[in-house]
Structure formats: C-alpha cells, structure tokens
C-alpha cells in the first residue's frame, strides 16, 4: 500500500509517499518524517498500517499528539484528517492499493507540485550551520569571476546540504543544458555522470516552485524514471533560479539511504539560488563588458595600424625614400625602429664599419646579420664574438690564430676569428666588455688591415668588415675610460640605435606571432594573454619575450593557456596598464626636455603640448629642469 502524507511546517509544504507500514515522526534524524521543531519530542509519534486502516500512536511525547484538536494516545486516522505535533501539521491524504503507472514518474511529480509552495527561509538554520555557510560563501565576497562564483555556490550547497552531486541547469534553444556539474569534495563530474530527470525539471519549470523528493526509492513511479533508476537516486531537490530572460535551476541529489534533505536544508536553498541568479546576471554583464572591451581593442589596433601607415606616409612626404632591401621580418611600426631600419638599409649598401647601440636583448645581432645578409658579403661567413668571453692573455691567439707548431704539442694551424671571417663580417658583441689590451690589438688590425698569426713573421691581409654592438653609446664608453678614443672613430663608421621593446609597443604582437611558431607551434594566445603581454615591462626585451613564450609553451596544460599559466610564465602579476603608460609618458617627456637642452617651449612643441601644460606635467612627474634664461 502506498501512503501519501502532506507535511506543513514553517511556511513549507511537502508531500511524502511511502510504502512503509510504520512511519515515525519527530526531531530525530532516524525518523521517517523529520520535523525540526522544539515542540516535538525526538520520537514524537508514529503511524501504523494494519490491513486497510492507518492508526496514529503517541509515543509518550512531551507536548502530546492531536487529531482535529483532540489529544490522543492511539486512534484510527481517516483520509483527510490532520495530525498536529507541536507547530507541525501532517495530513493523511490517501492510501492507494496500486498506483497508476501509465506515465511513470510524471504523475507523482504532478502531485508533488500540486501541493508544493514557494520556499521561504522561515525559522532559520542553527547558528553553527549559518556560520559554516558564511565561511563557505566567503570567497564570493572577494570579487571572483562569475564561473568561479558559481562553482563556489554549488560546492557550498553540496557540502552544507550533504548532497552527492549538484548541477546548474540552464535552458537554451535546444533544451536544458548542464552548465556546471560538481560532486562532493569540490570535484568536477565526468560527462557520463551528468544525468538528471527532464520530467522533473519540466514540471519545476512550468510550476515555478521547488521540488523535494525525500526518498525516490520508495516511490514506484519515481523509481521507474530512467535517470532516477539508473543512478539509484534517493533524495532529489530541484529549485528554480530567478533569472531574467530564461529558465535556470539548481539540482541536488544523493544516492544515500537518507539524503538528508529536510525542512532545515530546504530553508537554506533560496540563499544559494539567489546567489546563483546574481552570479549568472553578473556573468552576463561581464561577458557583455568583455565583448565591448574586445571591440574597443580591435578599434585601437585598427587606429594604431592607421597611425603607423600615416606616419610612414609622412616620412615619405618628408623625403624619406623607400627601403632598397627587404627588412620585412623586422617589425617597425614606430619612428625609432623605422629610423634604425633606414640606417641599416644604407649600411647594407656600403662597406662601412657599423656599431649597433641598444639595451640587452634588443636584437642588435639579429639586425647585424640582416645587414650582412643584404650586403655584398652575403655569401661569406658572419663570425660573432662575445667580448666578455675573450681571454685577456690569449687575445692574439683567439683573434688571429697560430701557426703550425707554434705552441708545444700543437700540430695543426688555427686561423683564429679573423681568418674565419675572411671576406665576410666579424661581429664583436658587448664592446663595453672588451679588455683594453684587446683594444690595442684590435686597433692595430683596423688601422693596418693586416695581422700575424702567433708564431708567424709574415703579415696577412684582413679582408673583412667590422661590426660591433654595445649597450651604451661609444661617447659614454670613451668618457668612462672603457674604450680607446682612437679605436672608437675606426669602429663607428655608422651608428644604429635600437629602441627597447618598451619603446616599440606597436611591434609587440607582431613579434609574438613571429616567435610563437618557432618555440611552440601548436600554442594559441588568446586576447587576455596578449593583454597581459602588453602590460608587462619586458626589461629583457626580445630575449625575455622568447624565453617567456618558450616557458609558457612548457607550462600550459591546453592549446590556449589560461590566465594563471600566462602570469606564471611572466614571473608573477603583470604591471598595470596605467603604470606602464605613466612610465612611458615620463620617459618621452624627459627625452624631449633633454633634446631641447632645457628649452621648455621647444620641448612642448615637440610633444604637442602648451608650455604651461608641459610645466604642469613636469611638476606632477617630479622632473627638474634647468631654469631658462630670463626666468
């Protein structure tokens, strides 16, 4: 026999259907009907089925059991009669010998919804449970992203209500879809475990009220549902989420003998659904804002490209001829880099000595190789020497080589770097680290064009081109006593200055796209990753850029790295866009002031500012200048 009871307490109506012959009622968790009310005893009363009749028996309760206002010890209970225990009312609806099953599960659901009412918090949870809930929901108050918030909401609901699984279900054009599926222990569920009853969900959606099933295993009709039977579900709780525009629901279930979903648990659910609704709305607003940001970034990129094109057209209008050699592999969106390429273009057409000046990792050797590749010596060798690695006591041996047998045990002659670079290019990298003793040897080579191998008396002619690279200008090296003045003028046939990566932000994304196929061919950088790259300082310039991309290729767990992986590859949180802009602004202002020798009117014109506006900027930035004459 299937007994149907309706339980009303604390503003909540719920329906229980069971085939048990004995149904206990009270505050104890071992009771079949658990009612959290201080007016009830732990085991207050029980219903007993005898044949086709149902009896109610008081179990020596403290406050008594009543039928229609009369206190009883034991009495027959007729359909429609109401039992009162403390503040709870239990109505005996009916007792069916055999439930109809022409549409398994759905009739039971309709009956449950027929009696259901919107959930209200009423009565409130115990202080300890409330504290636990607030501890779990604490991360939501720290401004996390929408999806992270929804994960936290589901995890908190599962943990606090003792469920095994929790789903966030959204309705779209193709039907209900599980947006997030979580299991106990804050774990994502496998795809095969993401199953729910569409029949139950449809009735909750149509009625707009929550549904609580305390033990589906005792209900033949609910137990016949494929999803309920396949997963052996006992307790089910499905609650609609207030969300403008489309339906959403919070689904919790459990396979334990008693799922623990009762009045105390259900009273908390509106708190979770309200938070979930807020998180969904916030997520939609954030997605809209991010799409707007992406649109603006595309506009900025288009505007930047147009500005580069206009700047190039302006250069041509001012008499700058187009490049004669192909330097397209070197991005040059800004004026400083275009100036460097124009000088490199002229250097490729001549045989002058060239010095490349720029910060570490700015691409000095790369540009030197490009000049060599476009010069008349392109078919000849390009030999590179790191000056800091040149041993001071073996300068001549390293540069010029030695004759056969000139050293004890040496049976073969070595040509040295100069000989290896014959008819090609000798590139000295890090001129600021070249020892003074080596500078004297090098001066003799560039002055005479001849050299002698160690152990030889006959001079050899050096048919090569000298290129050097330094981190600071040759003027500064001479002033600091690190470079001989007579050597300086023989190395500086043509000086090419390279900007740092910070000074050429318009080239960053092009450089990323060039380097990426070399270090991680299958990696894709999304918009957020590129935004983090744009905000980074890049103190190591191109060398750091290549290292970061290589590191990110090794750290990532998927084709497109996530934000945490990008930040880890960059070495931590990136600098804010505002600080980067302020630093660039200060650097440009300082450069304009230095170039104008302290003439603020000239500096203001160069920056496109008024003289008063420039003075305000100088005060704000703390940049001191020499007072102009007459001031």
C-alpha positions as CSV (number, residue, x, y, z in Angstrom):
1,X,0.0,0.0,0.0
2,X,1.2,3.5,-0.9
3,X,0.6,6.1,1.9
4,X,0.5,9.7,0.9
5,X,1.2,12.4,3.6
6,X,1.3,16.1,3.4
7,X,3.6,17.9,5.9
8,X,3.3,21.6,6.7
9,X,5.8,23.4,8.9
10,X,7.5,26.8,9.0
11,X,5.8,28.0,5.8
12,X,6.9,24.9,3.8
13,X,4.5,22.3,2.3
14,X,6.0,19.0,1.2
15,X,4.5,15.7,0.2
16,X,5.8,12.2,1.2
17,X,4.8,9.0,-0.4
18,X,5.9,5.7,1.2
19,X,5.1,2.0,1.4
20,X,6.4,1.7,5.0
21,X,4.0,0.0,7.4
22,X,5.4,2.1,10.3
23,X,6.1,5.8,9.9
24,X,7.9,7.5,12.8
25,X,7.6,11.3,13.2
26,X,9.9,13.5,15.4
27,X,13.0,15.6,15.6
28,X,15.5,12.7,15.5
29,X,17.3,12.0,12.2
30,X,16.3,8.4,12.4
31,X,12.6,9.2,12.0
32,X,10.9,8.8,8.6
33,X,9.3,12.2,8.8
34,X,11.9,14.6,10.4
35,X,10.4,17.9,11.6
36,X,12.9,20.4,13.2
37,X,10.6,21.9,15.8
38,X,11.3,22.3,19.5
39,X,7.7,21.5,20.3
40,X,8.3,17.9,19.2
41,X,10.0,15.1,21.1
42,X,12.8,13.2,19.4
43,X,10.4,10.4,18.5
44,X,7.1,12.0,18.9
45,X,4.5,9.7,17.4
46,X,4.1,7.0,14.7
47,X,1.7,5.8,12.1
48,X,0.9,2.1,11.9
49,X,-0.8,0.4,8.9
50,X,-3.0,-2.6,9.8
51,X,-4.7,-4.0,6.7
52,X,-6.5,-1.2,5.0
53,X,-6.6,1.0,8.1
54,X,-4.0,3.5,9.4
55,X,-3.5,4.2,13.1
56,X,-1.7,7.0,14.9
57,X,0.0,6.3,18.2
58,X,1.5,8.9,20.6
59,X,5.0,7.8,21.9
60,X,4.8,9.4,25.3
61,X,5.6,12.8,23.8
62,X,6.2,15.8,26.0
63,X,3.5,18.0,24.4
64,X,1.1,15.4,23.0
65,X,-0.3,14.4,19.7
66,X,-3.7,15.8,18.4
67,X,-6.2,14.9,15.8
68,X,-8.5,17.7,14.8
69,X,-7.7,19.4,18.1
70,X,-8.3,16.3,20.3
71,X,-5.3,14.8,22.2
72,X,-5.0,11.1,21.5
73,X,-2.9,8.1,22.7
74,X,-3.9,5.9,19.8
75,X,-6.6,6.4,17.2
76,X,-7.7,5.4,13.7
77,X,-6.6,8.0,11.1
78,X,-9.0,8.6,8.2
79,X,-8.1,10.2,4.8
80,X,-8.2,14.0,5.1
81,X,-7.7,14.1,8.9
82,X,-4.9,16.2,10.2
83,X,-2.4,15.4,13.0
84,X,-0.9,18.3,15.0
85,X,2.5,17.8,16.6
86,X,3.9,21.0,18.1
87,X,3.8,23.5,15.2
88,X,3.7,20.9,12.5
89,X,0.6,19.6,10.8
90,X,0.6,16.2,9.0
91,X,-2.4,15.4,6.8
92,X,-3.2,11.8,5.8
93,X,-4.0,12.4,2.1
94,X,-4.8,8.8,1.0
95,X,-3.7,5.2,0.9
96,X,-3.6,3.6,-2.6
97,X,-3.5,-0.2,-3.1
98,X,-1.8,0.1,-6.6
99,X,-0.6,3.4,-8.1
100,X,-1.3,4.2,-11.7
101,X,1.8,3.9,-13.9
102,X,0.7,4.7,-17.5
103,X,3.2,7.6,-17.5
104,X,5.9,6.5,-15.0
105,X,7.1,9.2,-12.7
106,X,5.3,12.1,-14.1
107,X,2.0,11.6,-12.2
108,X,4.0,11.6,-8.9
109,X,5.8,14.7,-9.9
110,X,2.5,16.5,-10.8
111,X,1.1,15.5,-7.4
112,X,4.1,16.8,-5.6
113,X,4.0,20.1,-7.5
114,X,0.2,20.3,-6.9
115,X,0.9,20.5,-3.2
116,X,4.2,22.5,-3.3
117,X,4.5,26.1,-2.3
118,X,7.4,28.6,-2.9
119,X,10.2,28.0,-0.4
120,X,10.7,30.6,2.3
121,X,13.6,30.8,4.7
122,X,11.3,30.8,7.8
123,X,12.6,29.6,11.1
124,X,16.3,29.9,10.0
125,X,19.1,27.4,10.4
126,X,21.0,26.8,13.5
127,X,23.8,29.3,14.2
128,X,26.5,26.8,13.6
129,X,25.2,25.9,10.2
130,X,24.8,29.5,9.3
131,X,28.4,30.2,10.3
132,X,29.5,27.3,8.2
133,X,27.6,28.5,5.2
134,X,29.1,32.0,5.6
135,X,32.6,30.5,5.7
136,X,31.9,28.6,2.5
137,X,30.5,31.6,0.7
138,X,33.3,33.9,1.9
139,X,35.2,33.6,-1.5
140,X,32.1,35.0,-3.3
141,X,32.6,38.3,-1.5
142,X,36.1,38.8,-2.9
143,X,35.1,39.7,-6.4
144,X,35.8,36.4,-8.2
145,X,34.7,35.8,-11.8
146,X,31.2,34.6,-12.5
147,X,32.0,31.0,-13.3
148,X,34.3,30.7,-10.2
149,X,31.5,32.1,-8.1
150,X,29.0,29.5,-9.5
151,X,31.5,26.7,-8.7
152,X,31.7,28.0,-5.1
153,X,27.9,28.3,-4.8
154,X,27.4,24.7,-5.9
155,X,30.2,23.4,-3.8
156,X,28.8,25.2,-0.7
157,X,25.3,23.9,-1.4
158,X,26.5,20.3,-1.8
159,X,28.7,20.4,1.4
160,X,26.1,22.1,3.6
161,X,23.1,20.0,2.5
162,X,25.0,16.8,2.4
163,X,24.3,16.1,-1.3
164,X,26.5,13.9,-3.6
165,X,26.0,15.9,-6.8
166,X,25.0,19.4,-7.8
167,X,24.1,20.8,-11.3
168,X,23.5,24.3,-12.5
169,X,21.0,23.8,-15.4
170,X,20.3,26.5,-18.0
171,X,17.5,26.5,-20.6
172,X,18.6,27.4,-24.1
173,X,17.1,26.9,-27.6
174,X,17.9,23.2,-27.7
175,X,16.5,22.5,-24.3
176,X,18.0,22.2,-20.8
177,X,21.8,22.1,-20.6
178,X,24.0,21.4,-17.5
179,X,26.3,24.4,-17.4
180,X,28.2,23.3,-14.3
181,X,28.3,19.8,-12.7
182,X,30.1,19.3,-9.4
183,X,30.4,16.4,-7.0
184,X,31.1,16.2,-3.3
185,X,34.6,17.3,-2.4
186,X,34.6,20.2,-4.9
187,X,35.3,18.0,-7.9
188,X,34.1,18.3,-11.5
189,X,31.9,15.4,-12.6
190,X,32.7,13.2,-15.6
191,X,30.4,13.6,-18.6
192,X,28.8,10.1,-18.1
193,X,27.7,11.2,-14.5
194,X,25.8,14.3,-15.7
195,X,22.3,12.8,-15.8
196,X,19.1,14.3,-14.5
197,X,15.3,13.8,-14.9
198,X,14.0,16.1,-17.6
199,X,10.4,15.2,-16.5
200,X,11.0,16.6,-13.0
201,X,12.8,19.6,-14.4
202,X,10.0,20.4,-16.9
203,X,7.4,20.3,-14.1
204,X,9.5,22.6,-11.8
205,X,9.9,25.0,-14.8
206,X,6.2,25.1,-15.5
207,X,5.1,25.4,-11.9
208,X,7.9,27.8,-10.9
209,X,8.2,26.2,-7.4
210,X,10.8,23.9,-5.8
211,X,10.5,20.2,-5.6
212,X,11.8,18.0,-2.8
213,X,11.8,14.2,-3.0
214,X,13.0,12.7,0.3
215,X,13.3,9.0,-0.8
216,X,12.6,8.2,-4.5
217,X,13.4,4.5,-3.9
218,X,10.2,4.1,-2.0
219,X,8.1,5.5,-4.8
220,X,7.3,3.1,-7.6
221,X,6.6,5.9,-10.1
222,X,9.7,8.0,-9.4
223,X,11.8,4.8,-9.2
224,X,10.6,4.0,-12.7
225,X,12.2,7.1,-14.2
226,X,15.2,6.0,-16.2
227,X,17.6,8.7,-14.8
228,X,16.4,8.0,-11.2
229,X,16.7,4.2,-11.6
230,X,20.0,4.3,-13.5
231,X,21.7,6.4,-10.9
232,X,19.9,4.8,-7.9
233,X,18.9,8.2,-6.7
234,X,17.2,8.5,-3.3
235,X,16.9,12.2,-2.4
236,X,16.3,14.9,-5.1
237,X,16.0,18.6,-4.7
238,X,15.3,20.9,-7.7
239,X,14.8,24.6,-7.2
240,X,14.2,27.3,-9.9
241,X,16.6,30.3,-10.0
242,X,15.3,33.8,-10.5
243,X,16.9,34.9,-13.7
244,X,15.6,37.4,-16.2
245,X,15.1,36.2,-19.8
246,X,15.4,32.4,-19.4
247,X,14.9,29.5,-17.0
248,X,17.7,28.2,-14.7
249,X,17.6,25.7,-11.9
250,X,19.7,24.3,-9.1
251,X,19.6,20.4,-8.9
252,X,21.0,18.5,-5.9
253,X,20.7,14.7,-5.4
254,X,22.0,11.8,-3.4
255,X,22.2,8.0,-3.5
256,X,22.4,7.6,0.3
257,X,19.7,5.8,2.1
258,X,18.6,9.1,3.6
259,X,19.6,12.1,1.6
260,X,19.2,14.5,4.5
261,X,17.0,16.9,2.5
262,X,14.5,18.2,5.0
263,X,12.9,21.4,6.2
264,X,16.2,22.8,7.7
265,X,18.1,22.1,4.5
266,X,15.4,23.3,2.1
267,X,15.1,26.6,4.1
268,X,18.7,27.4,3.0
269,X,18.2,26.8,-0.7
270,X,16.8,30.2,-1.6
271,X,20.0,31.7,-0.4
272,X,22.0,29.6,-2.8
273,X,19.6,30.2,-5.7
274,X,19.6,33.9,-5.1
275,X,23.4,34.0,-5.1
276,X,23.4,31.8,-8.3
277,X,21.0,34.2,-10.0
278,X,23.1,37.2,-9.1
279,X,26.3,35.4,-10.3
280,X,24.6,34.5,-13.6
281,X,23.4,38.1,-14.2
282,X,26.9,39.4,-13.2
283,X,28.5,36.9,-15.6
284,X,26.3,38.0,-18.5
285,X,27.1,41.6,-17.7
286,X,30.8,40.8,-17.5
287,X,30.7,38.9,-20.9
288,X,29.0,41.9,-22.5
289,X,31.6,44.3,-21.0
290,X,34.4,42.0,-22.1
291,X,33.0,41.8,-25.7
292,X,32.8,45.6,-25.6
293,X,36.5,45.7,-24.4
294,X,37.5,43.3,-27.2
295,X,35.6,45.6,-29.8
296,X,37.5,48.6,-28.4
297,X,40.8,46.8,-28.5
298,X,40.2,45.9,-32.2
299,X,39.3,49.6,-32.8
300,X,42.6,50.6,-31.1
301,X,44.6,48.1,-33.2
302,X,43.0,49.4,-36.4
303,X,43.6,53.0,-35.3
304,X,47.2,52.1,-34.4
305,X,47.7,50.5,-37.8
306,X,46.3,53.5,-39.5
307,X,48.6,55.8,-37.4
308,X,51.6,53.7,-38.5
309,X,50.5,54.0,-42.1
310,X,50.0,57.8,-41.8
311,X,53.4,58.1,-40.1
312,X,55.1,56.1,-42.9
313,X,53.3,58.3,-45.5
314,X,54.5,61.4,-43.6
315,X,58.1,60.0,-43.6
316,X,57.9,59.6,-47.4
317,X,56.4,63.0,-47.8
318,X,59.3,64.5,-45.9
319,X,61.7,63.0,-48.4
320,X,62.4,59.5,-46.9
321,X,63.0,57.1,-49.8
322,X,61.6,53.6,-49.5
323,X,64.0,50.9,-48.3
324,X,66.1,49.2,-51.0
325,X,66.5,46.0,-49.1
326,X,63.9,43.6,-47.7
327,X,63.7,44.0,-43.9
328,X,60.1,42.9,-43.6
329,X,60.9,40.3,-41.0
330,X,61.8,43.1,-38.6
331,X,58.6,44.9,-37.4
332,X,59.0,48.7,-37.4
333,X,55.7,50.3,-36.5
334,X,57.2,53.2,-34.7
335,X,59.5,56.0,-35.8
336,X,62.5,54.9,-33.8
337,X,62.6,51.4,-35.3
338,X,61.9,52.8,-38.8
339,X,64.9,55.1,-38.4
340,X,67.1,52.1,-37.4
341,X,66.0,50.2,-40.5
342,X,66.7,53.1,-42.8
343,X,70.2,53.3,-41.4
344,X,70.5,49.5,-41.7
345,X,69.3,49.8,-45.3
346,X,72.1,52.2,-46.1
347,X,74.7,50.2,-44.2
348,X,73.8,47.1,-46.3
349,X,74.7,49.1,-49.5
350,X,78.1,50.1,-48.1
351,X,81.2,48.5,-46.6
352,X,81.4,50.9,-43.6
353,X,82.1,49.6,-40.1
354,X,78.8,49.6,-38.1
355,X,78.1,49.9,-34.4
356,X,74.7,48.9,-33.1
357,X,73.7,50.6,-29.8
358,X,70.8,49.3,-27.7
359,X,69.8,47.7,-24.4
360,X,70.4,44.0,-23.8
361,X,68.2,41.7,-25.9
362,X,67.0,44.4,-28.2
363,X,68.0,42.5,-31.4
364,X,71.4,44.0,-32.2
365,X,73.0,40.8,-33.5
366,X,69.8,40.0,-35.4
367,X,69.9,43.3,-37.3
368,X,73.6,43.0,-37.9
369,X,73.1,39.6,-39.5
370,X,70.3,41.1,-41.6
371,X,72.7,43.9,-42.8
372,X,75.3,41.3,-43.6
373,X,72.7,39.2,-45.5
374,X,71.8,42.1,-47.7
375,X,75.4,43.3,-48.3
376,X,77.9,42.3,-51.0
377,X,79.4,39.9,-48.5
378,X,76.2,37.9,-48.0
379,X,77.8,34.7,-49.4
380,X,80.8,35.0,-47.0
381,X,80.8,34.0,-43.3
382,X,79.4,36.0,-40.4
383,X,81.5,35.4,-37.3
384,X,80.3,36.5,-33.9
385,X,82.5,37.0,-30.8
386,X,81.2,37.8,-27.3
387,X,83.8,40.3,-26.0
388,X,83.3,39.3,-22.3
389,X,84.4,35.7,-23.2
390,X,87.7,36.8,-24.8
391,X,90.5,35.6,-22.5
392,X,92.8,38.6,-21.9
393,X,96.1,36.6,-22.1
394,X,95.2,34.9,-25.3
395,X,93.7,37.8,-27.3
396,X,96.0,37.5,-30.4
397,X,95.7,33.7,-30.4
398,X,91.9,33.9,-30.4
399,X,91.7,36.7,-32.9
400,X,94.5,35.8,-35.3
401,X,95.1,32.1,-34.6
402,X,98.5,30.5,-34.5
403,X,100.9,28.8,-36.9
404,X,101.6,25.0,-37.0
405,X,103.7,24.0,-34.0
406,X,103.8,27.5,-32.5
407,X,102.6,26.0,-29.2
408,X,104.0,23.0,-27.5
409,X,102.2,19.9,-28.8
410,X,100.2,21.8,-31.4
411,X,100.4,20.0,-34.8
412,X,97.9,22.0,-36.8
413,X,97.5,25.7,-37.5
414,X,94.3,27.5,-36.4
415,X,93.0,30.5,-38.4
416,X,91.5,32.4,-35.5
417,X,88.3,34.5,-35.7
418,X,89.8,37.0,-38.2
419,X,90.7,34.2,-40.5
420,X,87.4,32.5,-40.1
421,X,85.6,35.8,-41.1
422,X,87.8,36.3,-44.2
423,X,85.9,38.3,-46.8
424,X,82.9,38.3,-44.5
425,X,81.9,40.1,-41.3
426,X,83.4,40.0,-37.8
427,X,80.8,40.9,-35.2
428,X,82.0,41.9,-31.7
429,X,79.1,41.7,-29.3
430,X,79.4,43.6,-26.0
431,X,82.0,46.2,-26.9
432,X,81.7,47.7,-23.4
433,X,83.3,44.4,-22.0
434,X,86.3,44.4,-24.4
435,X,89.6,44.5,-22.3
436,X,91.9,47.4,-23.0
437,X,94.7,45.0,-24.0
438,X,92.4,43.5,-26.7
439,X,91.5,47.0,-27.9
440,X,95.2,47.7,-28.7
441,X,95.4,44.5,-30.7
442,X,92.1,45.3,-32.5
443,X,93.3,48.9,-33.2
444,X,96.4,47.6,-35.0
445,X,94.1,45.3,-37.1
446,X,91.7,48.0,-38.2
447,X,94.4,50.6,-38.8
448,X,96.7,48.5,-41.0
449,X,94.3,45.9,-42.3
450,X,96.9,43.3,-41.6
451,X,97.6,40.7,-38.8
452,X,100.1,38.0,-37.9
453,X,99.2,34.6,-36.5
454,X,101.0,33.7,-33.3
455,X,104.3,32.1,-34.4
456,X,104.4,33.7,-37.8
457,X,106.5,36.6,-39.1
458,X,104.7,37.2,-42.3
459,X,101.8,39.6,-42.2
460,X,98.4,38.5,-43.7
461,X,95.8,40.9,-45.2
462,X,92.4,41.1,-43.4
463,X,89.6,41.4,-46.0
464,X,86.7,41.7,-43.6
465,X,84.0,44.1,-42.4
466,X,83.8,45.1,-38.7
467,X,80.5,45.3,-36.9
468,X,80.2,45.9,-33.2
469,X,77.4,46.1,-30.6
470,X,77.2,47.9,-27.3
471,X,74.7,48.6,-24.6
472,X,75.7,52.3,-24.3
473,X,76.9,54.9,-26.7
474,X,80.6,55.0,-27.7
475,X,80.7,58.6,-26.3
476,X,79.8,57.2,-22.9
477,X,82.3,54.4,-23.1
478,X,85.1,56.8,-24.0
479,X,84.1,59.2,-21.2
480,X,84.1,56.3,-18.8
481,X,87.6,55.2,-19.9
482,X,86.2,51.8,-21.2
483,X,87.1,52.5,-24.8
484,X,90.1,54.0,-26.5
485,X,89.2,57.2,-28.3
486,X,91.3,56.3,-31.4
487,X,89.6,52.9,-31.7
488,X,86.2,54.5,-31.3
489,X,86.4,56.5,-34.6
490,X,87.6,53.5,-36.5
491,X,84.6,51.3,-35.4
492,X,81.9,54.0,-35.7
493,X,81.6,54.3,-39.4
494,X,77.8,54.2,-39.0
495,X,75.9,54.1,-35.7
496,X,72.5,52.5,-35.5
497,X,70.4,52.9,-32.3
498,X,67.8,50.2,-31.5
499,X,64.9,51.0,-29.1
500,X,63.9,48.8,-26.2
501,X,60.8,46.7,-26.5
502,X,59.0,49.1,-24.1
503,X,59.6,51.9,-26.6
504,X,58.1,49.9,-29.5
505,X,54.8,48.6,-28.1
506,X,53.2,48.7,-31.6
507,X,55.5,45.9,-32.6
508,X,54.9,43.5,-29.7
509,X,52.1,41.4,-31.1
510,X,53.8,41.1,-34.5
511,X,57.0,39.8,-32.7
512,X,54.9,37.4,-30.6
513,X,53.4,36.0,-33.8
514,X,56.9,35.6,-35.4
515,X,58.4,33.9,-32.4
516,X,55.5,31.6,-31.4
517,X,55.8,29.2,-34.3
518,X,59.5,28.7,-33.5
519,X,59.1,27.9,-29.8
520,X,55.5,26.4,-29.5
521,X,54.0,25.8,-33.0
522,X,50.7,24.5,-31.6
523,X,50.1,27.1,-28.9
524,X,47.4,29.8,-29.4
525,X,47.5,33.0,-27.4
526,X,44.0,34.5,-26.7
527,X,43.1,38.1,-26.2
528,X,43.5,38.0,-22.4
529,X,47.0,36.6,-22.7
530,X,48.0,39.2,-25.3
531,X,46.6,41.9,-23.0
532,X,48.8,40.6,-20.1
533,X,51.8,40.6,-22.5
534,X,51.1,44.2,-23.5
535,X,51.1,45.2,-19.8
536,X,54.4,43.5,-19.0
537,X,57.6,45.6,-18.6
538,X,59.9,43.4,-20.9
539,X,63.1,44.6,-19.3
540,X,64.9,41.8,-21.1
541,X,63.5,42.8,-24.4
542,X,63.4,40.3,-27.3
543,X,65.4,37.7,-25.3
544,X,62.9,37.8,-22.5
545,X,60.0,37.6,-24.9
546,X,61.4,34.5,-26.5
547,X,62.1,33.0,-23.1
548,X,58.6,33.7,-21.8
549,X,57.0,32.2,-24.8
550,X,59.2,29.1,-24.5
551,X,58.3,28.8,-20.8
552,X,54.6,29.3,-21.4
553,X,54.8,26.6,-24.1
554,X,56.1,24.2,-21.4
555,X,53.8,25.3,-18.6
556,X,50.5,25.3,-20.4
557,X,48.0,22.4,-19.9
558,X,46.0,23.1,-23.1
559,X,46.4,24.6,-26.5
560,X,45.3,28.0,-25.3
561,X,47.0,28.9,-21.9
562,X,44.8,30.2,-19.1
563,X,45.5,33.4,-17.2
564,X,47.3,31.8,-14.3
565,X,49.6,30.0,-16.7
566,X,50.4,33.2,-18.5
567,X,51.1,35.1,-15.3
568,X,53.4,32.2,-14.1
569,X,55.3,32.4,-17.3
570,X,55.7,36.1,-17.0
571,X,57.0,35.7,-13.5
572,X,54.0,36.8,-11.5
573,X,51.4,39.5,-11.7
574,X,51.9,41.9,-14.6
575,X,52.2,45.7,-14.3
576,X,49.0,47.7,-14.6
577,X,48.3,49.5,-17.9
578,X,48.2,52.8,-16.0
579,X,51.7,52.4,-14.5
580,X,53.1,51.4,-17.9
581,X,51.5,54.4,-19.6
582,X,52.8,56.8,-16.8
583,X,56.3,55.4,-17.2
584,X,56.3,55.7,-21.0
585,X,54.9,59.3,-20.6
586,X,57.6,60.3,-18.2
587,X,60.3,58.8,-20.4
588,X,59.0,60.7,-23.5
589,X,58.8,64.0,-21.6
590,X,62.3,63.5,-20.2
591,X,63.7,62.7,-23.6
592,X,62.0,65.8,-25.2
593,X,63.4,68.1,-22.4
594,X,66.9,66.6,-22.8
595,X,66.8,67.0,-26.6
596,X,65.8,70.7,-26.3
597,X,68.6,71.4,-23.9
598,X,66.1,72.6,-21.3
599,X,64.2,74.8,-23.6
600,X,60.6,74.1,-22.4
601,X,59.0,76.0,-25.3
602,X,60.8,73.7,-27.9
603,X,60.1,70.6,-25.8
604,X,56.4,71.5,-25.5
605,X,56.2,71.9,-29.3
606,X,57.9,68.6,-29.9
607,X,55.4,66.9,-27.5
608,X,52.3,68.7,-28.9
609,X,51.7,70.5,-25.6
610,X,51.4,74.0,-24.4
611,X,54.3,75.4,-22.4
612,X,52.0,75.7,-19.3
613,X,50.8,72.1,-19.8
614,X,54.3,70.9,-20.0
615,X,55.2,72.7,-16.8
616,X,52.3,71.0,-15.0
617,X,53.4,67.6,-16.3
618,X,57.0,68.2,-15.1
619,X,55.7,69.1,-11.6
620,X,53.5,66.1,-11.5
621,X,56.2,63.7,-12.6
622,X,58.9,65.4,-10.3
623,X,61.2,66.1,-13.3
624,X,63.5,69.0,-12.5
625,X,64.9,71.2,-15.3
626,X,67.5,73.9,-15.6
627,X,65.8,77.4,-15.4
628,X,65.6,79.1,-18.8
629,X,67.4,82.4,-19.3
630,X,65.4,85.3,-18.1
631,X,63.3,83.2,-15.7
